[in-house]
Amino acid sequence: MVLIKKLTILFALFFFLVQSLQGQVPQGFPYQAIARDSMGTQLINQNISLRFSILDGNQKQGRSFIRKHIRCSPII
């Protein structure tokens, strides 16, 4: 009977540990890009508008996150 209680407690602790590890979300991700026009020429020292979207797997929901930035492209 004591062995069953120990195994149950051990399983419950393991289960909660695994659940807490899966719930960690990254706070951001690094990225770099080169802005180009339709001809492939780099957009240098121009204002550009960027929109990042995270799409939901459910077709009815659509986008779950949208972020829009307007920046000036740097001289490379």
Rosetta blueprint (number, residue, H / E / L):
1 M L
2 V H
3 L H
4 I H
5 K H
6 K H
7 L H
8 T H
9 I H
10 L H
11 F H
12 A H
13 L H
14 F H
15 F H
16 F H
17 L H
18 V H
19 Q H
20 S H
21 L H
22 Q H
23 G L
24 Q L
25 V L
26 P L
27 Q L
28 G L
29 F L
30 P L
31 Y L
32 Q L
33 A L
34 I L
35 A L
36 R E
37 D L
38 S L
39 M L
40 G L
41 T L
42 Q E
43 L L
44 I L
45 N L
46 Q L
47 N E
48 I E
49 S E
50 L E
51 R E
52 F E
53 S E
54 I E
55 L E
56 D L
57 G L
58 N L
59 Q L
60 K L
61 Q L
62 G L
63 R E
64 S E
65 F E
66 I E
67 R E
68 K E
69 H E
70 I E
71 R E
72 C E
73 S L
74 P L
75 I L
76 I L
